[in-house]
Amino acid sequence: MTVRQDQLKNGFRIVSENMPGLQSAAIGIWVTAGARNERIEQNGIAHFLEHMAFKGTERRSALQIAEAIEDVGGYINAYTSREVTAYYARVLQDDVALAMDVIGDIVLNPIFDPREIEVERGVILQEIGQAYDTPDDVIFDWLQEQSYHDQPLGRTILGPSERVSAFSREDLSGFVAEHYGPEQMILSAAGAVDHDALMKMAEEMFGHLQPRKGLIAEAAKFTGGEARQEKELEQAHFALALESPGYRDDAIYTAQIYSTALGGGMSSRLFQEVRETRGLCYTIFAQTGAYADTGTTTIYAGTSADQVGELATITIDEMKRAAEDMSPEEVARARAQMKAGMLMGLESPSNRAERLARLVQIWGRVPSLEDTVAKIDAVSTEDVRAFAETMAIQAPAALALYGPVSGAPTLAELQERRAA
């Protein structure tokens, strides 16, 4: 399997990887503009725009967009994150050109029909309401807000209802004009694909676009803070975030190995101590996520009102203990989990196309799998222990609590326990 990468004269990038033996392909456009690229009055518009892409173009109605892909047995979808918006499809080999035509059409030629805007506005408002009814969703929005207070990176992807209710056709067109230039777009494909054919299609479809620099996202600063909302729920929801490396920092591999060993599976420390030994919860996990210039290691658990205080303090104690006695066996297991998860995921052309796009976004190129595996293998037990000490004692923290949480410690109290 060979990765090929090219760029049109206007800055539009193309990356692909042919996967021999497959009869299907994943193909999409990744736009390097997400929620953190929005001004405060635009919060939620990147996500709104993603929805509107499927609501009709100059050539196709909303139904025709869906039928074009589904008539050949394919699948089309999109998502918005804080740093990218993606439009992608999975089709059989003979239908790659069709998928490319449909995706290019919805990215380049949305009509933003006022009637469809109102319909989709209602859908998104329902989505926002559903998120607020889902405690283990909303708590992560609150945690993000506390981690990056009063910054684009701290705002929700869906946006607040009052802003979504006010977006106009001109607002949507304005965001496209600001952020959907050729230099902000990456065509990524994997599976049964021909790179030269993709290049030709990209030139025909995107080669006419005039280059324009996108607006630079505001630099992020982890602030920390606490959000706590008492509510009658079955469970108390606890989420703790700690500042971690961004994805351009090689320390990200240490951070990911640490969070995997701490709470990444059934054999992890938090799962074994908090759930298996003490029976304090059903769900507990730790994970590390990263952005261009920052990252967070997050610990989440749901428990009963009378046990949330004990769970919180034990979590801090386990973090401190990891700094002292994280074993080579635990680090080796976490490394193996990381590598296996990455390599198994890449058996899917959809996952592989997404990985290619993200790596081009991050590095401007696609580092080899061998390089990535080597960086994971280079993380030592001493590296993980040192990182664990930073997480346990020094790293800035944010806390979010939701439900019957009156018995939960405050962030200040957890900080005291970290320092003790």
Secondary structure as GFF3:
##gff-version 3
##sequence-region A 1 420
A	DSSP	beta_strand	3	7	.	.	.	ID=ss1
A	DSSP	beta_strand	13	18	.	.	.	ID=ss2
A	DSSP	beta_strand	24	31	.	.	.	ID=ss3
A	DSSP	three_ten_helix	35	37	.	.	.	ID=ss4
A	DSSP	three_ten_helix	40	42	.	.	.	ID=ss5
A	DSSP	alpha_helix	45	52	.	.	.	ID=ss6
A	DSSP	alpha_helix	62	70	.	.	.	ID=ss7
A	DSSP	beta_strand	75	80	.	.	.	ID=ss8
A	DSSP	beta_strand	85	92	.	.	.	ID=ss9
A	DSSP	three_ten_helix	93	95	.	.	.	ID=ss10
A	DSSP	alpha_helix	96	108	.	.	.	ID=ss11
A	DSSP	alpha_helix	114	132	.	.	.	ID=ss12
A	DSSP	alpha_helix	135	147	.	.	.	ID=ss13
A	DSSP	three_ten_helix	152	154	.	.	.	ID=ss14
A	DSSP	alpha_helix	161	164	.	.	.	ID=ss15
A	DSSP	alpha_helix	169	179	.	.	.	ID=ss16
A	DSSP	three_ten_helix	182	184	.	.	.	ID=ss17
A	DSSP	beta_strand	185	191	.	.	.	ID=ss18
A	DSSP	alpha_helix	195	206	.	.	.	ID=ss19
A	DSSP	beta_strand	225	230	.	.	.	ID=ss20
A	DSSP	beta_strand	236	244	.	.	.	ID=ss21
A	DSSP	alpha_helix	251	263	.	.	.	ID=ss22
A	DSSP	alpha_helix	269	270	.	.	.	ID=ss23
A	DSSP	pi_helix	271	277	.	.	.	ID=ss24
A	DSSP	beta_strand	283	290	.	.	.	ID=ss25
A	DSSP	beta_strand	295	303	.	.	.	ID=ss26
A	DSSP	alpha_helix	308	325	.	.	.	ID=ss27
A	DSSP	alpha_helix	328	345	.	.	.	ID=ss28
A	DSSP	alpha_helix	349	363	.	.	.	ID=ss29
A	DSSP	alpha_helix	369	377	.	.	.	ID=ss30
A	DSSP	alpha_helix	381	389	.	.	.	ID=ss31
A	DSSP	pi_helix	390	394	.	.	.	ID=ss32
A	DSSP	beta_strand	397	403	.	.	.	ID=ss33
A	DSSP	alpha_helix	411	419	.	.	.	ID=ss34
###
